[in-house]
Amino acid sequence: MKPWQDEIRRRWGIRHVPLEAIADEGHLWTSRCARTKRVTEGRPRDLYSSDLLDEFYAFVELKGLRYAIVSDRYGLHMDDEVMDYYDVHPSSLSASDKRELGMLAGRKAADAGYGSVVFFAHSPLMSLPYFEILGHSQLDVFYVTSLKRRTA
């Protein structure tokens, strides 16, 4: 196990796993919000824009999976929710803010019928605030850094 994998498991209970180790169904698929927002309100696909999210949206849409974006304002922005534009940088969030966002994310996922999430992002370093939020969600959290299944 790499040191960063051990660290996110120890601090937040988040397990880094290869994509092959996770069933597509049964989890809420998530990724992190983006600074660039395309519209003043909308569903996640309409609102958040980045290369990472384009890869994520293509994956979940191809597989027909429910998803949400881990948001610095909404906790989770569910795929079917229309939400307003916001400009909150994760560095502006206090530990208390992240705890509240995590609890909100946990409630929203549970209300949608999920007890676990798969969180996708390439960089564990850029994901630290989102690990902290998800660590407070009371959900089982699996972290993947790639959406491409390895072949034998």
Buried (B, 14 or more C-beta within 10 A) or exposed (E): EEEEBEBBBEEBBBBBBEBEEBEEEEBBBBBBBBEEBEEEEBBBBEBBBBEBBEBBBEBBEEEEBBBBBBBBBBBBBBBEBEBEEEEBEBEEBEEEBBBBBBBBBBBBBBEBEBEBBBBBBBEBEEBBBBBBBBBBBBBBBBBBBEBEEEEE
